[in-house]
Amino acid sequence: MKQSFHQKRSPFSELVGIKTAIQGKSYKLKIGPRHLNSNGSAHGGAIFTLADRAFAQAVNTKGRVAVAMEMKINYLSPVFVGDVIEARAKNIKEGKKTTVSLIEVWRKKELVALVLATAFNIKH
């Protein structure tokens, strides 16, 4: 039986500490000391990596194989040690060659980052 994308192993996501939630519909990360920048808040790269994992899940569906072409992130609020953040992605335009997604990163009910991303569809 073929694995769905969220069931496939992602060594980098594991290294960072990203966990699959809701059967691959979202991904979570508990911020620890290793995720901090020099100012004491979560490093933007940790938040971005979480968003990227959710994006990858969204664009690699329906038998499609896709890779990121472009991603733009807006950081809306700082995140700190102990916070659990969750990323959810939604495809807003699925074309033959590209897919555009909107990824939201939440801390409870607060939106902390917003990403607009485009993927190149290698196989459709």
Contact map, one row per residue, 1 for C-alpha under 8 A:
1110000000000000000000000000000000000000000000000000000000000000000000000000000000000000000000000000000000000000000000000000
1111000000000000000000000000000000000000000000000000000000000000000000000000000000000000000000000000000000000000000000000000
1111101100000000000000000000000000000000000000000000000000000000000000000000000000000000000000000000000000000000000000000000
0111111100000000000000000000000000000000000000000000000000000000000000000000000000000000000000000000000000000000000000000000
0011111100000000000000010000000000000000000000000000000010011000000000000000000000000000000000000000000000000000000000000000
0001111110000000000100110000000000000000000000000000000010000000000000000000000000000000000000000000000000000000000000000000
0011111110000000000000010000000000000000000000000000000000000000000000000000000000000000000000000000000000000000000000000000
0011111111000000000000000000000000000000000000000000000000000000000000000000000000000000000000000000000000000000000000000000
0000011111100000000000000000000000000000000000000000000000000000000000000000000000000000000000000000000000000000000000000000
0000000111111100000000000000000000000000000000000000000000000000000000000000000000000000000000000000000000000000000000000000
0000000011111110000000000000000000000000000000000000000000000000000000000000000000000000000000000000000000000000000000000000
0000000001111111000000000000000000000000000000000000000000000000000000000000000000000000000000000000000000000000000000000000
0000000001111111111000000000000000000000000000001100100000000000000000000000000000000000000000000000000000000000000000000000
0000000001111111111000000000000000000000000000000000000000000000000000000000000000000000000000000000000000000000000000000000
0000000000111111110000000000000000000000000000000000000000000000000000000000000000000000000000000000000000000000000000000000
0000000000011111110000000000000000000000000001000000000000000000000000000000000000000000000000000000000000000000000000000000
0000000000001111111000000000110000000000000000000000000000000000000000000000000000000000000000000000000000000000000000000000
0000000000001111111100000011110000000000000000000100000000000000000000000000000000000000000000000000000000000000000000000000
0000000000001100111110000011100000000000000000000000000000000000000000000000000000000000000000000000000000000000000000000000
0000010000000000011111111111000000000000000000000000000000000000000000000000000000000000000000000000000000000000000000000000
0000000000000000001111111111000000000000000000000000000000000000000000000000000000000000000000000000000000000000000000000000
0000000000000000000111111110000000000000000000000000000000000000000000000000000000000000000000000000000000000000000000000000
0000010000000000000111111100000000000000000000000000000000000000000000000000000000000000000000000000000000000000000000000000
0000111000000000000111111110000000000000000000000000010010000000000000000000000000000000000000000000000000000000000000000000
0000000000000000000111111110000000000000000000000000010010000000000000000000000000000001100000000000000000000000000000000000
0000000000000000000111111111000000000000000000000000010000000000000000000000000000000111100000000000000000000000000000000000
0000000000000000011111011111100000000000000000000100110000000000000000000000000000000111000000000000000000000000000000000000
0000000000000000011110000111110000000000000000000100000000000000000000000000000000011110000000000000000000000000000000000000
0000000000000000111000000011111000000000000000000100000000000000000000000000000000011100000000000000000000000000000000000000
0000000000000000110000000001111100000000000000000000000000000000000000000000000011111000000000000000000000000000000000000000
0000000000000000000000000000111111110000010000000000000000000000000000000000001111111000000000000000000000000000000000000000
0000000000000000000000000000011111110000000000000000000000000000000000000000000111000000000000000000000000000000000000000000
0000000000000000000000000000001111110000000000000000000000000000000000000000000010000000000000000000000000000000000000000000
0000000000000000000000000000001111110000000000000000000000000000000000000000000000000000000000000000000000000000000000000000
0000000000000000000000000000001111111000011001000000000000000000000000000000000000000000000000000000000000000000000000000000
0000000000000000000000000000001111111111111000000000000000000000000000000000000110000000000000000000000000000000000000000000
0000000000000000000000000000000000111111111000000000000000000000000000000000000000000000000000000000000000000000000000000000
0000000000000000000000000000000000011111100000000000000000000000000000000000000000000000000000000000000000000000000000000000
0000000000000000000000000000000000011111100000000000000000000000000000000000000000000000000000000000000000000000000000000000
0000000000000000000000000000000000011111110000000000000000000000000000000000000100000000000000000000000000000000000000000000
0000000000000000000000000000000000011111111000000000000000000000000000000000011110000000000000000000000000000000000000000000
0000000000000000000000000000001000111001111101100000000000000000000000000000011110000000000000000000000000000000000000000000
0000000000000000000000000000000000111000111111100000000000000000000000000000000000000000000000000000000000000000000000000000
0000000000000000000000000000000000000000011111110000000000000000000000000010000000000000000000000000000000000000000000000000
0000000000000000000000000000000000000000001111111000000000000000000000000000000000000000000000000000000000000000000000000000
0000000000000001000000000000000000100000011111111100000000000000000000000000000000000000000000000000000000000000000000000000
0000000000000000000000000000000000000000011111111110000000000000000000000000000000000000000000000000000010000000100000000000
0000000000000000000000000000000000000000000111111111000000000000000000001000000000000000000000000000000000000000000000000000
0000000000001000000000000000000000000000000011111111100000000000000000000000000000000000000000000000000000000000000000000000
0000000000001000010000000011100000000000000001111111110000000000000000000000000000000110000000000000000000000000000000000000
0000000000000000000000000000000000000000000000111111111000000000000000000000000000000011100000000000001110000000001000000000
0000000000000000000000000000000000000000000000011111111100000000000000000000000000000000000000000000000000000000000000000000
0000000000001000000000000010000000000000000000001111111110000000000000000000000000000000000000000000000000000000000000000000
0000000000000000000000011110000000000000000000000111111111000000000000000000000000000011100000000000001000000000000000000000
0000000000000000000000000000000000000000000000000011111111100000000000000000000000000001110000000000101000000000000010000000
0000000000000000000000000000000000000000000000000001111111110000011100000000000000000000000000000000000000000000000000000000
0000110000000000000000011000000000000000000000000000111111111000000000000000000000000000100000000000000000000000000000000000
0000000000000000000000000000000000000000000000000000011111111000000000000000000000000000111000000000100000000000000000000000
0000000000000000000000000000000000000000000000000000001111111001110000000000000000000000001000000010100000000000000000100000
0000100000000000000000000000000000000000000000000000000111111111110000000000000000000000000000000000000000000000000000000000
0000100000000000000000000000000000000000000000000000000011111111100000000000000000000000000000000000000000000000000000000000
0000000000000000000000000000000000000000000000000000000000011111000000000000000000000000000000000000000000000000000000000000
0000000000000000000000000000000000000000000000000000000000011111100000000000000000000000000000000000000000000000000000000011
0000000000000000000000000000000000000000000000000000000000111111110000000000000000000000000000000000000000000000000000001111
0000000000000000000000000000000000000000000000000000000000111011111000000000000000000000000000000000000000000000000000001111
0000000000000000000000000000000000000000000000000000000100110001111100000000000000000000000000000000000000000000000000111110
0000000000000000000000000000000000000000000000000000000100000000111110000000000000000000000000000000000000000000000000111100
0000000000000000000000000000000000000000000000000000000100000000011111100000000000000000000000000000000000000000000011110000
0000000000000000000000000000000000000000000000000000000000000000001111100000000000000000000000000000000000000000000011110000
0000000000000000000000000000000000000000000000000000000000000000000111110000000000000000000000000000000000000000000011100000
0000000000000000000000000000000000000000000000000000000000000000000111111000000000000000000000000000000000000000001111000000
0000000000000000000000000000000000000000000000000000000000000000000001111100000000000000000000000000000000000000001110000000
0000000000000000000000000000000000000000000000010000000000000000000000111110000000000000000000000000000000000000111100000000
0000000000000000000000000000000000000000000000000000000000000000000000011111000000000000000000000000000000000000111000000000
0000000000000000000000000000000000000000000100000000000000000000000000001111110000000000000000000000000000000001110000000000
0000000000000000000000000000000000000000000000000000000000000000000000000111110000000000000000000000000000000011110000000000
0000000000000000000000000000000000000000000000000000000000000000000000000011111000000000000000000000000000000011100000000000
0000000000000000000000000000000000000000110000000000000000000000000000000011111100000000000000000000000000000001000000000000
0000000000000000000000000000001000000000110000000000000000000000000000000000111110100000000000000000000000000001000000000000
0000000000000000000000000000001100010001110000000000000000000000000000000000011111100000000000000000000000000000000000000000
0000000000000000000000000000011110010000110000000000000000000000000000000000001111100000000000000000000000000000000000000000
0000000000000000000000000000011100000000000000000000000000000000000000000000000111110000000000000000000000000000000000000000
0000000000000000000000000000011000000000000000000000000000000000000000000000001111111000000000000000000000100000000000000000
0000000000000000000000000001111000000000000000000000000000000000000000000000000001111100000000000000000000110000000000000000
0000000000000000000000000001111000000000000000000000000000000000000000000000000000111110000000000000000011110000000000000000
0000000000000000000000000111100000000000000000000100000000000000000000000000000000011111000000000000000011100000000000000000
0000000000000000000000000111000000000000000000000110010000000000000000000000000000001111100000000000001111000000000000000000
0000000000000000000000001110000000000000000000000010011000000000000000000000000000000111110000000000001110000000000000000000
0000000000000000000000001100000000000000000000000010011011000000000000000000000000000011111000000000111100000000000000000000
0000000000000000000000000000000000000000000000000000001001000000000000000000000000000001111100000000111000000000000000000000
0000000000000000000000000000000000000000000000000000000001100000000000000000000000000000111111000011110000000000000000000000
0000000000000000000000000000000000000000000000000000000000000000000000000000000000000000011111000011110000000000000000000000
0000000000000000000000000000000000000000000000000000000000000000000000000000000000000000001111100011100000000000000000000000
0000000000000000000000000000000000000000000000000000000000000000000000000000000000000000001111110111000000000000000000000000
0000000000000000000000000000000000000000000000000000000000000000000000000000000000000000000011111110000000000000000000000000
0000000000000000000000000000000000000000000000000000000000000000000000000000000000000000000001111110000000000000000000001001
0000000000000000000000000000000000000000000000000000000000000000000000000000000000000000000000111110000000000000000000011101
0000000000000000000000000000000000000000000000000000000000000000000000000000000000000000000001111111000000000000000001111000
0000000000000000000000000000000000000000000000000000000000100000000000000000000000000000001111111111100000000000000001111000
0000000000000000000000000000000000000000000000000000000000000000000000000000000000000000001111000111110000000000000111100000
0000000000000000000000000000000000000000000000000000001001100000000000000000000000000000111110000011111000000000000111000000
0000000000000000000000000000000000000000000000000000000000000000000000000000000000000000111100000001111100000000011110000000
0000000000000000000000000000000000000000000000000010011000000000000000000000000000000011110000000000111110000000011110000000
0000000000000000000000000000000000000000000000000010000000000000000000000000000000000011100000000000011111000011111000000000
0000000000000000000000000000000000000000000000100010000000000000000000000000000000001111000000000000001111100011110000000000
0000000000000000000000000000000000000000000000000000000000000000000000000000000000001110000000000000000111111111100000000000
0000000000000000000000000000000000000000000000000000000000000000000000000000000000111100000000000000000011111111000000000000
0000000000000000000000000000000000000000000000000000000000000000000000000000000000011000000000000000000001111100000000000000
0000000000000000000000000000000000000000000000000000000000000000000000000000000000000000000000000000000001111110000000000000
0000000000000000000000000000000000000000000000000000000000000000000000000000000000000000000000000000000001111111000000000000
0000000000000000000000000000000000000000000000000000000000000000000000000001100000000000000000000000000111101111110000000000
0000000000000000000000000000000000000000000000000000000000000000000000000011111000000000000000000000000111100111110000000000
0000000000000000000000000000000000000000000000100000000000000000000000001111100000000000000000000000000111000011111000000000
0000000000000000000000000000000000000000000000000000000000000000000000001111000000000000000000000000011110000011111100000000
0000000000000000000000000000000000000000000000000010000000000000000000111100000000000000000000000000011100000000111110000000
0000000000000000000000000000000000000000000000000000000000000000000000111000000000000000000000000001111000000000011111000000
0000000000000000000000000000000000000000000000000000001000000000000111110000000000000000000000000001111000000000001111100000
0000000000000000000000000000000000000000000000000000000000000000000111100000000000000000000000000111100000000000000111110000
0000000000000000000000000000000000000000000000000000000000100000011111000000000000000000000000000111000000000000000011111000
0000000000000000000000000000000000000000000000000000000000000000011110000000000000000000000000001110000000000000000001111100
0000000000000000000000000000000000000000000000000000000000000001111000000000000000000000000000011110000000000000000000111111
0000000000000000000000000000000000000000000000000000000000000001111000000000000000000000000000001000000000000000000000011111
0000000000000000000000000000000000000000000000000000000000000011110000000000000000000000000000000000000000000000000000001111
0000000000000000000000000000000000000000000000000000000000000011100000000000000000000000000000011000000000000000000000001111
